[in-house]
Each structure stands twice: as structure tokens, then as C-alpha cells.
Amino acid sequence: QVQLVESGGGLVQPGGSLRLSCAASGSGFSINAMGWYRQAPGKERELVAVMPSGGTTKYGDSVKGRFTISRDNAKNTVNLQMNSLKPEDTAVYYCHGNMFLSGSTTKFLYWGQGTQVTVSS
């Protein structure tokens, strides 16, 4: 059993910053990759950033140069620093985990409940 819990969402003015955090809890798992997706009403869910364990971090084109993903492996957390926010960044942001369960080579996908980010003046 793995749970992902996001925090840090809220209302911010254009040009402002927010920092999102996601904590993975449970037992018997290891992290293959963690990242962030977002979804606005009427739009498809899209990749924001993903950080594989031992792989290359990648960002969605719309956030490159503005957002930075980081991980604290000791605490099983992933963070998203969002700078220079734009109204089009408004969405529900979901933490995503790609996990190995203990003793298994099978990958399992987990999603957090989401946290609302609203960029508006």
C-alpha cells in the first residue's frame, strides 16, 4: 500500500511563485520515478515534470525554464518549485509515482488526490 499526498497549492498572482510537495507513505516499496502532472477543466492531463531514479529529468514544454522538480530520497518526497506563474498554469496538480513493490519487479502507478493551483490577479 502506497499513498501520495500533495500540499502547497493555493492562489497566487501572475508572476508569483509556489512550491508544491508530495510525500509518499507506506511500506514495502521503492521508487522508480516520481513526478507531477496537471489537468485544467476541459483539457487533458499533461506532464509537468518527472524525475526517474537514476534517469534524466524531463519537463513539459510549457514549464521549461520556470519550474524545477526535486526529490528528497531520504524522506520519500518530491517537490515542484514553480516560478513566473502564468494564468494558463491554473490546474489541479497531481503527484505521480512509479513504484516497485518489495520483492517484485512489477511497476505500479500511483496518483495523489491533487492540489489546486490558481494563478489570477
PENOR-V888955 format. One record per backbone hydrogen bond with DSSP energy under -0.5 kcal/mol. NH is the residue of the N-H (numbers start at 1). CO is the residue of the C=O. If there is no record, write none. Layout:
BEGIN
nh: <NH NH>
co: <CO CO>
END
This chain:
BEGIN
nh: <3 5 7 10 12 15 16 18 20 21 22 23 24 25 25 27 30 32 32 33 34 35 36 37 38 39 43 46 48 49 50 51 53 54 55 58 60 63 64 66 67 68 70 72 73 75 76 77 78 79 80 81 82 82 83 83 84 85 89 90 91 92 93 93 94 94 96 97 98 99 99 100 101 102 104 108 110 112 113 115 117 118 120 120>
co: <25 23 21 116 118 85 13 82 80 7 78 5 76 3 23 1 100 30 98 98 51 96 49 94 46 92 40 38 36 36 58 34 32 52 52 50 48 60 60 63 63 81 79 77 71 72 72 72 22 70 20 68 18 80 66 81 15 16 86 87 117 39 91 115 37 92 35 110 33 97 108 30 106 28 101 99 97 95 4 93 91 10 12 118>
END
